[in-house]
Each structure stands twice: as structure tokens, then as C-alpha cells.
Amino acid sequence: MERKASAPVPPLREPQTGLRASGDTRRPSREEAEAAVRTLLAWTGDDLTREGLLDTPKRVVDSYAEYFWGYDGDPVDELSRTFEDVQGYDDIVMLRDIDFASHCEHHMVPIIGVAHVAYIPDRRIVGISKLARVVDIYAKRLQTQETMTAQIANCIQEALKPKGVAVMIDALHQCMTMRGVHKKGTTTITTRFTGVFSEDKAERDRFMQLVNGTRVLASR
């Protein structure tokens, strides 16, 4: 079973206030965030009083609320509603070409790519849109591709307890294309396999064949 999916972007909202889940650093207010943007604009040497920059701090903070909404998302909760009436289906459930946009945690520039996610159910399945949502929640945080790949696979494995999970991400890192070594068109591929995909080469090969198979619907 194979489908292409991309979870819709949630409505723009202000991040939750209070402490971060991973530490005791207070999340700054919107006013403080806009002031930080003004500091960076001033650092560039531009004129903060010119018309084109007057609303830039507000726009940047609005953009960041959308870029990083994943910190307020709960991927485990997305996978919490499962279905057991599957008429004995016990083969691969796969989503190919889940497009995502993330940001590199080292330079805060975009990572643009696609994720391919599969699992083999053990009595329970989950709505396919939830798999795409899990990808988006992890993508909408500061990331490394390696960490994101592991997070997606581990979350699905722990939440659904399937026979195995396979995740492959193919992405373009703008920290490598627009700065640094300036290698345009170079993509990074990462994989993570659990359960039968980790133990059985034939299952891994089958996953890769499906990843690289013809996109029939994409041509329509």
C-alpha cells in the first residue's frame, strides 16, 4: 500500500509560553523576539528606519511561529488512535515522497526534502495522514537530518509496536548550497530501520525498490 501525502500546515499561532520541555530556559515574549530581529538587522548595517524594514521584525517572528510549530506538536499523540479491524492485512504500509521543510540547527537555514516512511503492522494500523503529520512535527524544529530520521522511526516503532519501521530521507541542505562549500544540487540521504527491516535484508531491499519505483500517480 503506497500513497503520497503531506500534512497541511496548522493555523499560524503564537508559541506556548513558559518553560521549554528540554530545559529551564524561559521562552521569550513576542516583543523580545522582535527586538532580537531588530538587533540582527542593525548588525547587517542596514537602516532600520527605512520603509521596507519597518515591519520586518513582525514578519520574521510570524514566520518563525510557522517554521517551528513542531515544538508544540506531540507526535505520539498523533499516533494514539489506531485501528485493529484490518481484515488480516499484515504487509507494508508505505508513504512515499512526503515533502517537508526543516531548518538546520547549526546555521538555521532551510533543509528541503522528502521522506519515505513504511511500517509492517502487527494487528494495529494508523491513519496514513498521521504518518505525514509525524514527519512534519519533527521537521518543524531545529534539526539535523540524522536525528530527524531516527526520531521518526523510533516514534512510530514505540507508538504502534509494528513488526518493523523503515524511514529514508533525501534532502537538500542550504547550509551546504548557499554558504560554506557551495555545492549546488548535492542531497543527503539517511535511513533508519527497525524490527524486520533491520533484521531481514530482503525486507530492506523491498522497501528500497518501492522507494525507487515508478510514480504512476505523479504523472497524471
Backbone as numpy.savetxt, mean C-alpha at the origin, in Angstrom:
# Nx Ny Nz CAx CAy CAz Cx Cy Cz
-9.02 -18.09 -9.54 -9.89 -16.90 -9.54 -9.00 -15.67 -9.54
-9.27 -14.76 -10.42 -8.35 -13.64 -10.58 -9.13 -12.42 -10.99
-8.87 -11.32 -10.30 -9.56 -10.08 -10.64 -8.61 -8.92 -10.40
-8.87 -7.85 -11.11 -8.11 -6.63 -10.86 -8.95 -5.73 -9.98
-8.29 -5.15 -8.96 -9.06 -4.29 -8.06 -8.17 -3.21 -7.49
-8.77 -2.10 -7.20 -8.09 -1.03 -6.50 -9.09 -0.36 -5.58
-8.78 -0.37 -4.29 -9.73 0.18 -3.32 -9.84 1.68 -3.51
-11.05 2.22 -3.43 -11.22 3.67 -3.58 -10.58 4.43 -2.44
-10.19 5.66 -2.71 -9.59 6.49 -1.67 -10.68 6.95 -0.71
-10.48 6.77 0.59 -11.49 7.22 1.55 -11.65 8.73 1.49
-12.76 9.27 2.00 -12.95 10.72 2.02 -11.82 11.41 2.78
-11.42 12.57 2.29 -10.37 13.33 2.96 -10.82 13.72 4.35
-9.97 13.44 5.34 -10.32 13.78 6.71 -9.05 14.15 7.46
-9.24 14.87 8.54 -8.11 15.21 9.37 -7.61 13.98 10.11
-6.29 13.80 10.24 -5.77 12.67 11.01 -6.25 12.75 12.45
-6.34 11.59 13.08 -6.73 11.56 14.47 -5.67 12.24 15.32
-6.12 12.92 16.38 -5.17 13.58 17.26 -4.72 12.62 18.34
-3.76 13.05 19.13 -3.30 12.21 20.23 -1.98 11.54 19.91
-1.70 10.45 20.60 -0.41 9.80 20.49 -0.39 8.81 19.35
0.78 8.65 18.73 0.97 7.63 17.74 0.93 6.26 18.41
0.45 5.26 17.63 0.38 3.92 18.20 1.77 3.37 18.48
2.78 3.81 17.73 4.11 3.24 17.85 5.02 4.03 18.78
4.53 5.06 19.42 5.39 5.84 20.29 4.61 6.87 21.07
5.33 7.73 21.76 4.67 8.70 22.62 4.79 10.13 22.10
5.06 10.26 20.78 5.17 11.58 20.18 3.79 12.11 19.85
3.46 13.29 20.35 2.16 13.89 20.07 2.05 14.24 18.60
0.90 13.94 18.00 0.69 14.34 16.61 0.44 15.84 16.58
1.22 16.60 15.81 1.06 18.05 15.77 -0.33 18.45 15.25
-0.73 19.65 15.60 -1.99 20.18 15.11 -1.85 20.57 13.64
-2.98 20.83 13.00 -2.95 21.29 11.62 -2.18 22.60 11.49
-2.38 23.50 12.44 -1.67 24.79 12.41 -0.16 24.58 12.47
0.27 23.67 13.31 1.71 23.38 13.41 2.23 22.76 12.12
1.43 21.91 11.52 1.84 21.28 10.26 1.98 22.32 9.15
1.03 23.25 9.07 1.11 24.29 8.04 2.31 25.21 8.30
2.62 25.46 9.55 3.79 26.27 9.88 5.07 25.57 9.43
5.11 24.25 9.57 6.28 23.49 9.13 6.46 23.58 7.62
5.35 23.56 6.88 5.43 23.70 5.43 5.97 25.08 5.07
5.49 26.11 5.77 6.00 27.46 5.50 7.50 27.54 5.75
7.98 26.84 6.77 9.42 26.82 7.05 10.20 26.20 5.89
9.69 25.09 5.37 10.36 24.45 4.24 10.33 25.33 3.00
9.20 26.00 2.76 9.12 26.91 1.61 10.13 28.04 1.75
10.24 28.58 2.95 11.22 29.64 3.18 12.63 29.12 2.96
12.88 27.88 3.37 14.22 27.28 3.22 14.62 27.18 1.75
13.62 26.98 0.85 13.95 26.88 -0.57 14.46 28.19 -1.13
14.14 29.30 -0.45 14.53 30.61 -0.93 13.44 31.35 -1.66
12.24 30.74 -1.73 11.13 31.39 -2.43 10.50 32.45 -1.54
9.62 33.23 -2.15 8.94 34.34 -1.46 7.59 33.86 -0.95
7.44 33.74 0.35 6.21 33.22 0.94 5.01 34.14 0.72
5.27 35.38 0.37 4.17 36.33 0.22 3.62 36.39 -1.20
4.25 35.70 -2.13 3.74 35.77 -3.50 2.47 34.94 -3.62
1.60 35.35 -4.55 0.25 34.80 -4.64 0.23 33.28 -4.76
1.11 32.72 -5.56 1.09 31.28 -5.81 1.39 30.42 -4.59
2.02 31.02 -3.56 2.38 30.24 -2.38 1.51 30.52 -1.16
0.59 31.46 -1.26 -0.18 31.84 -0.08 -0.97 30.67 0.51
-1.57 29.85 -0.34 -2.37 28.72 0.14 -1.63 27.39 0.06
-0.36 27.43 -0.29 0.40 26.18 -0.42 0.48 25.38 0.88
0.74 25.99 2.04 0.77 25.19 3.27 -0.53 24.42 3.51
-1.66 25.07 3.28 -2.95 24.39 3.45 -3.08 23.24 2.47
-2.71 23.47 1.22 -2.84 22.42 0.20 -1.92 21.24 0.51
-0.72 21.52 0.97 0.22 20.44 1.29 -0.31 19.58 2.44
-0.83 20.22 3.47 -1.36 19.46 4.61 -2.59 18.66 4.17
-3.44 19.22 3.32 -4.56 18.46 2.77 -4.05 17.23 2.01
-2.99 17.44 1.23 -2.43 16.33 0.46 -1.87 15.25 1.38
-1.18 15.68 2.44 -0.60 14.71 3.37 -1.68 13.89 4.08
-2.83 14.52 4.36 -3.93 13.79 4.97 -4.39 12.65 4.06
-4.30 12.86 2.75 -4.68 11.82 1.79 -3.56 10.82 1.58
-2.32 11.31 1.48 -1.18 10.42 1.26 -1.01 9.41 2.39
-1.28 9.84 3.62 -0.91 9.02 4.78 -2.11 8.61 5.63
-3.29 8.45 5.00 -4.46 8.03 5.78 -4.30 6.61 6.32
-3.35 5.86 5.81 -3.16 4.48 6.26 -2.83 4.34 7.72
-2.29 5.40 8.33 -1.99 5.32 9.77 -3.26 5.20 10.60
-4.38 5.67 10.06 -5.64 5.57 10.76 -6.48 4.38 10.31
-5.93 3.57 9.40 -6.63 2.38 8.93 -6.22 1.14 9.73
-7.09 0.15 9.76 -6.84 -1.09 10.48 -6.97 -2.26 9.50
-5.85 -2.78 8.99 -5.93 -3.85 7.99 -6.54 -5.14 8.55
-6.33 -5.42 9.83 -6.91 -6.63 10.42 -8.43 -6.53 10.45
-8.92 -5.35 10.77 -10.37 -5.14 10.80 -10.97 -5.34 9.41
-10.25 -4.91 8.37 -10.75 -5.07 7.01 -10.96 -6.55 6.67
-10.15 -7.42 7.28 -10.22 -8.85 6.98 -11.06 -9.63 7.98
-11.74 -8.92 8.87 -12.42 -9.59 9.97 -13.72 -10.29 9.55
-14.36 -9.84 8.47 -15.60 -10.47 8.02 -15.28 -11.49 6.94
-15.46 -12.76 7.27 -15.14 -13.83 6.34 -16.38 -14.67 6.06
-16.26 -15.53 5.04 -17.36 -16.38 4.61 -16.88 -17.82 4.52
-17.69 -18.74 5.02 -17.32 -20.16 5.02 -18.09 -20.98 3.99
-19.18 -20.45 3.48 -19.96 -21.19 2.49 -19.37 -20.95 1.10
-18.35 -21.75 0.76 -17.64 -21.57 -0.50 -17.77 -22.80 -1.40
-18.71 -23.70 -1.09 -18.96 -24.88 -1.91 -17.70 -25.71 -2.14
-16.85 -25.77 -1.13 -15.66 -26.59 -1.22 -14.50 -25.98 -1.98
-14.60 -24.70 -2.38 -13.51 -24.08 -3.14 -12.25 -24.02 -2.28
-11.13 -24.52 -2.82 -9.90 -24.57 -2.03 -8.66 -24.28 -2.87
-8.84 -23.50 -3.95 -7.71 -23.18 -4.82 -7.35 -21.71 -4.66
-6.43 -21.24 -5.48 -5.92 -19.87 -5.38 -7.02 -18.84 -5.57
-7.01 -17.83 -4.70 -7.79 -16.61 -4.89 -6.75 -15.51 -5.10
-6.82 -14.84 -6.23 -5.74 -13.92 -6.58 -6.25 -12.61 -7.16
-5.64 -11.53 -6.74 -5.85 -10.21 -7.35 -4.55 -9.79 -7.99
-4.62 -9.47 -9.28 -3.43 -8.97 -9.98 -3.54 -7.46 -10.18
-2.39 -6.83 -10.30 -2.33 -5.43 -10.74 -3.11 -4.49 -9.84
-2.98 -4.64 -8.54 -3.58 -3.69 -7.60 -2.68 -2.46 -7.57
-3.10 -1.40 -8.22 -2.25 -0.22 -8.27 -2.21 0.48 -6.91
-1.06 1.06 -6.60 -0.91 1.77 -5.34 0.09 2.91 -5.49
-0.01 3.87 -4.59 0.97 4.95 -4.49 1.36 5.07 -3.02
2.63 4.94 -2.75 3.13 5.05 -1.40 4.22 6.13 -1.38
4.90 6.25 -0.24 5.99 7.22 -0.12 7.18 6.58 0.61
8.34 6.80 0.06 9.59 6.29 0.65 9.83 6.94 2.01
10.10 6.13 3.01 10.31 6.67 4.35 11.66 7.37 4.50
12.55 7.18 3.53 13.87 7.81 3.62 13.90 9.20 3.00
13.12 9.40 1.93 13.15 10.69 1.24 11.77 11.33 1.08
10.73 10.61 1.47 9.35 11.10 1.38 8.97 11.50 -0.05
9.41 10.69 -1.00 9.00 10.86 -2.39 8.22 9.61 -2.81
7.43 9.69 -3.89 6.51 8.61 -4.22 7.18 7.29 -4.61
6.48 6.22 -4.26 6.71 4.87 -4.75 5.43 4.49 -5.49
5.52 4.25 -6.78 4.34 3.97 -7.60 4.47 2.56 -8.16
3.44 1.74 -7.96 3.57 0.40 -8.47 2.28 -0.40 -8.43
2.44 -1.71 -8.57 1.32 -2.64 -8.50 1.67 -3.78 -7.57
0.64 -4.31 -6.92 0.80 -5.47 -6.05 -0.03 -6.62 -6.61
0.51 -7.83 -6.49 -0.21 -9.05 -6.85 -0.33 -9.87 -5.57
-1.55 -10.19 -5.19 -1.81 -10.83 -3.90 -2.65 -12.09 -4.12
-2.22 -13.19 -3.50 -2.96 -14.44 -3.62 -2.95 -15.18 -2.29
-3.99 -15.96 -2.08 -4.01 -16.87 -0.94 -4.80 -18.11 -1.31
-4.53 -19.20 -0.62 -5.30 -20.44 -0.78 -6.10 -20.63 0.49
-7.41 -20.51 0.42 -8.23 -20.53 1.63 -8.24 -21.89 2.32
-8.43 -21.84 3.61 -8.66 -23.02 4.42 -10.01 -22.85 5.11
-11.06 -23.13 4.34 -12.47 -23.02 4.79 -13.02 -21.60 4.75
-12.18 -20.57 4.94 -12.71 -19.21 5.00 -12.16 -18.36 3.86
-13.03 -17.52 3.28 -12.60 -16.54 2.29 -13.03 -15.16 2.76
-12.48 -14.14 2.11 -12.81 -12.76 2.45 -13.17 -12.04 1.16
-13.98 -11.01 1.24 -14.32 -10.23 0.05 -13.07 -9.71 -0.63
-13.01 -9.85 -1.94 -11.77 -9.52 -2.64 -11.39 -8.05 -2.51
-12.37 -7.17 -2.37 -12.05 -5.75 -2.22 -11.25 -5.50 -0.94
-11.42 -6.39 0.05 -10.70 -6.23 1.32 -9.19 -6.45 1.13
-8.83 -7.31 0.21 -7.41 -7.52 -0.06 -6.78 -6.25 -0.65
-7.52 -5.62 -1.57 -7.04 -4.37 -2.14 -6.96 -3.28 -1.07
-7.91 -3.29 -0.15 -7.90 -2.29 0.92 -6.68 -2.48 1.83
-6.32 -3.73 2.10 -5.14 -3.99 2.92 -3.89 -3.42 2.25
-3.78 -3.61 0.94 -2.65 -3.04 0.20 -2.63 -1.52 0.38
-3.78 -0.89 0.23 -3.84 0.57 0.32 -3.49 1.08 1.71
-3.97 0.38 2.74 -3.69 0.84 4.11 -2.19 0.86 4.37
-1.51 -0.20 3.98 -0.06 -0.22 4.20 0.67 0.74 3.26
0.14 0.91 2.05 0.79 1.82 1.10 0.69 3.26 1.57
-0.43 3.61 2.22 -0.64 5.00 2.63 0.04 5.28 3.97
1.27 4.83 4.08 2.15 5.12 5.21 3.55 5.30 4.64
4.42 5.92 5.39 5.81 5.97 4.97 6.34 4.54 4.97
7.02 4.13 3.88 7.32 2.72 3.70 8.69 2.48 3.08
9.15 1.25 3.25 10.08 0.64 2.32 9.30 -0.47 1.62
9.65 -0.77 0.40 8.89 -1.78 -0.34 9.01 -3.15 0.31
10.20 -3.44 0.84 10.40 -4.73 1.49 9.47 -4.91 2.69
9.38 -3.85 3.50 8.51 -3.91 4.68 7.05 -4.04 4.29
6.64 -3.27 3.31 5.25 -3.30 2.87 4.86 -4.69 2.36
5.75 -5.31 1.61 5.48 -6.65 1.08 5.25 -7.64 2.22
6.13 -7.59 3.22 6.00 -8.50 4.36 4.74 -8.20 5.17
4.42 -6.91 5.36 3.25 -6.55 6.15 1.97 -7.08 5.53
1.84 -6.94 4.22 0.63 -7.41 3.53 0.49 -8.92 3.69
1.56 -9.66 3.41 1.50 -11.12 3.50 1.23 -11.58 4.92
1.94 -11.00 5.88 1.78 -11.42 7.27 0.38 -11.13 7.80
-0.17 -9.98 7.42 -1.51 -9.60 7.87 -2.55 -10.60 7.36
-2.48 -10.93 6.07 -3.45 -11.86 5.50 -3.29 -13.24 6.13
-2.05 -13.67 6.32 -1.80 -14.98 6.92 -2.36 -15.05 8.35
-2.11 -14.02 9.13 -2.55 -14.04 10.52 -4.07 -13.88 10.66
-4.67 -13.07 9.78 -6.11 -12.80 9.90 -6.97 -13.93 9.36
-6.58 -14.52 8.22 -7.42 -15.53 7.57 -6.99 -16.96 7.88
-5.75 -17.14 8.33 -5.20 -18.48 8.56 -5.39 -19.37 7.32
-4.99 -18.89 6.14 -5.14 -19.70 4.93 -4.03 -20.74 4.85
-4.09 -21.56 3.80 -3.03 -22.55 3.58 -1.73 -21.88 3.15
-1.84 -20.69 2.61 -0.65 -19.96 2.20 -0.99 -18.63 1.57
-0.03 -17.72 1.59 -0.19 -16.39 1.00 1.01 -16.10 0.11
0.75 -15.44 -1.01 1.82 -15.00 -1.92 1.60 -13.54 -2.26
2.65 -12.74 -2.13 2.58 -11.32 -2.46 3.79 -10.94 -3.30
3.54 -10.24 -4.37 4.62 -9.68 -5.21 4.31 -8.22 -5.47
5.31 -7.37 -5.31 5.16 -5.94 -5.59 6.22 -5.52 -6.61
5.78 -4.78 -7.60 6.65 -4.26 -8.65 6.44 -2.74 -8.67
7.48 -1.98 -8.33 7.26 -0.54 -8.14 8.44 0.30 -8.62
8.10 1.53 -8.96 9.06 2.55 -9.38 9.28 3.50 -8.21
10.53 3.70 -7.83 10.88 4.56 -6.69 11.44 5.88 -7.19
10.73 6.96 -6.92 11.20 8.25 -7.40 12.41 8.76 -6.64
12.72 8.15 -5.48 13.98 8.50 -4.82 15.17 7.99 -5.63
14.90 7.12 -6.58 15.96 6.59 -7.44 15.90 7.17 -8.84
14.73 7.64 -9.27 14.59 8.14 -10.64 14.74 9.65 -10.75
14.29 10.41 -9.75 14.34 11.87 -9.86 15.42 12.50 -8.98
16.15 11.67 -8.25 17.27 12.14 -7.44 18.31 11.01 -7.38
19.40 11.26 -6.69 20.39 10.20 -6.51 20.99 9.72 -7.82
20.81 8.43 -8.11 21.43 7.84 -9.30 20.68 8.15 -10.59
19.44 8.67 -10.50 18.67 9.08 -11.68 18.54 7.96 -12.71
18.10 6.79 -12.29 17.91 5.66 -13.19 16.44 5.53 -13.56
16.07 6.18 -14.64 14.67 6.19 -15.06 14.25 4.81 -15.57
13.02 4.44 -15.22 12.46 3.19 -15.72 12.85 1.95 -14.93
13.71 2.10 -13.94 14.12 0.95 -13.13 13.08 0.67 -12.07
12.58 -0.56 -12.04 11.61 -0.94 -11.02 12.22 -1.93 -10.04
11.58 -2.03 -8.89 12.01 -2.94 -7.84 10.93 -3.99 -7.64
11.35 -5.26 -7.55 10.43 -6.36 -7.34 10.74 -7.02 -6.00
9.70 -7.20 -5.19 9.84 -7.90 -3.91 8.74 -8.95 -3.80
9.03 -10.04 -3.10 8.05 -11.11 -2.91 8.06 -11.58 -1.46
6.92 -12.16 -1.07 6.82 -12.80 0.24 5.87 -13.98 0.11
6.29 -15.15 0.58 5.49 -16.36 0.51 5.35 -16.97 1.89
4.16 -17.44 2.20 3.93 -18.15 3.46 3.23 -19.48 3.15
3.25 -20.37 4.12 2.54 -21.64 3.99 2.94 -22.44 2.77
1.94 -22.94 2.03 2.22 -23.82 0.90 3.02 -23.11 -0.19
2.86 -21.80 -0.32 3.65 -21.08 -1.32 5.13 -21.07 -0.95
5.40 -21.06 0.34 6.79 -21.10 0.80 7.37 -22.51 0.71
6.52 -23.51 0.94 7.00 -24.89 1.03 7.02 -25.62 -0.30
6.18 -25.21 -1.23 5.98 -25.96 -2.47 6.36 -25.10 -3.67
7.45 -25.45 -4.33 7.92 -24.69 -5.49 6.88 -24.67 -6.60
6.14 -25.74 -6.75 5.13 -25.79 -7.81 4.05 -24.73 -7.58
3.69 -24.49 -6.33 2.70 -23.45 -6.04 3.27 -22.06 -6.29
4.54 -21.86 -5.94 5.19 -20.57 -6.23 5.24 -20.34 -7.74
5.59 -21.39 -8.47 5.66 -21.26 -9.93 4.28 -20.95 -10.52
3.25 -21.56 -9.96 1.90 -21.31 -10.45 1.50 -19.86 -10.19
1.87 -19.35 -9.03 1.60 -17.94 -8.72 2.30 -17.03 -9.73
3.57 -17.30 -10.01 4.31 -16.46 -10.94 3.73 -16.55 -12.36
3.27 -17.73 -12.75 2.65 -17.87 -14.07 1.38 -17.04 -14.17
0.61 -17.01 -13.07 -0.60 -16.19 -13.07 -0.26 -14.70 -13.08
0.78 -14.31 -12.36 1.21 -12.91 -12.37 1.57 -12.47 -13.78
2.27 -13.34 -14.52 2.78 -12.98 -15.83 1.84 -13.36 -16.97
0.68 -13.91 -16.63 -0.25 -14.35 -17.66 -0.89 -13.19 -18.42
-1.56 -13.52 -19.50 -2.21 -12.53 -20.36 -3.31 -11.79 -19.61
-3.35 -10.48 -19.78 -4.41 -9.65 -19.20 -5.54 -9.56 -20.21
-6.48 -10.51 -20.15 -7.57 -10.55 -21.13 -8.49 -9.34 -20.96
-8.92 -9.08 -19.72 -9.88 -7.99 -19.49 -9.28 -6.63 -19.75
-7.97 -6.47 -19.54 -7.34 -5.17 -19.71 -7.38 -4.69 -21.14
-7.52 -5.59 -22.09 -7.52 -5.20 -23.50 -8.91 -4.88 -24.02
-9.95 -5.03 -23.18 -11.31 -4.78 -23.63 -11.71 -3.33 -23.40
